[in-house]
């Protein structure tokens, strides 16, 4: 989860100082409040990848570094499996899509 992105941007700075040439962040929930998107735009990140567990369309218009992964089918499959009494842990090693 990332809210104001101060911590992940500081981590990106440290990685760049240590010689990293390409830096990525992968997040489950992008809240992106306050200065978050400005921080990402000014950061050392090549890209910040986030799921669509929260709407990201407006954020993507402000920040070119955001990449969004659609997890709706995986969530739907987990709900279906739970409803039918099937194994959800099966999804950890078998992606049906």
C-alpha positions in Angstrom: 0.0 0.0 0.0 1.2 3.5 -0.7 -0.4 6.7 0.5 1.9 9.8 0.3 4.8 7.8 -1.2 7.5 9.4 1.0 8.9 6.1 2.1 9.0 4.4 -1.3 10.5 7.5 -2.9 13.2 7.7 -0.2 13.9 4.0 -0.9 14.3 4.8 -4.6 16.7 7.6 -3.8 18.8 5.2 -1.7 18.8 2.6 -4.5 19.9 5.1 -7.0 22.7 6.3 -4.7 23.8 2.7 -4.4 24.1 2.4 -8.2 20.8 1.0 -9.3 20.1 1.9 -12.9 16.4 1.0 -13.2 14.1 1.2 -10.2 10.5 -0.1 -10.0 7.9 -0.2 -7.2 5.1 -2.8 -7.2 2.2 -2.0 -5.0 -1.1 -3.7 -4.1 -3.2 -0.6 -3.2 -2.3 2.9 -4.5 -4.0 5.5 -2.4 -1.8 8.3 -3.6 -2.9 11.2 -1.4 -1.4 14.6 -0.9 2.0 15.0 -2.6 2.2 11.3 -3.7 1.9 11.8 -7.5 4.3 14.7 -7.5 6.8 12.7 -5.5 6.5 9.8 -8.0 6.9 12.1 -11.0 10.1 13.6 -9.4 11.4 10.3 -8.2 14.0 7.9 -9.5 11.4 5.3 -10.4 11.3 4.0 -13.9 7.7 2.9 -13.2 5.3 2.4 -10.3 3.1 -0.7 -10.9 -0.2 -0.8 -8.9 -3.3 -2.9 -9.0 -6.8 -1.5 -9.8 -8.1 -2.5 -6.3 -8.7 1.3 -6.1 -9.6 3.5 -9.1 -6.4 4.8 -10.8 -7.7 6.5 -14.0 -7.4 10.1 -12.6 -4.0 9.3 -11.1 -2.7 8.0 -14.4 -3.6 11.3 -16.1 -1.3 13.1 -13.6 1.6 10.6 -13.4 3.1 9.0 -16.5 5.1 6.6 -14.3 2.0 4.7 -13.1 1.2 1.3 -14.6 -2.0 -0.5 -13.6 -2.6 -4.2 -13.4 -6.2 -5.4 -13.6 -6.9 -7.9 -10.8 -10.7 -8.0 -11.2 -10.7 -11.5 -12.7 -8.5 -12.9 -9.9 -10.7 -11.4 -7.2 -13.8 -12.7 -9.0 -12.3 -16.2 -9.1 -11.3 -16.1 -5.5 -14.9 -15.1 -4.5 -16.3 -17.8 -6.8 -14.1 -20.4 -5.2 -14.9 -19.3 -1.7 -18.7 -19.4 -2.5 -18.4 -22.9 -4.0 -16.2 -24.3 -1.2 -13.2 -24.7 -3.5 -9.5 -24.0 -2.7 -8.5 -20.4 -2.9 -4.8 -21.4 -2.3 -4.9 -23.1 -5.7 -4.7 -19.6 -7.2 -1.3 -19.1 -5.7 0.3 -21.4 -8.2 -2.3 -21.7 -10.9 -3.5 -18.6 -12.6 -6.6 -19.5 -14.7 -6.4 -16.5 -17.0 
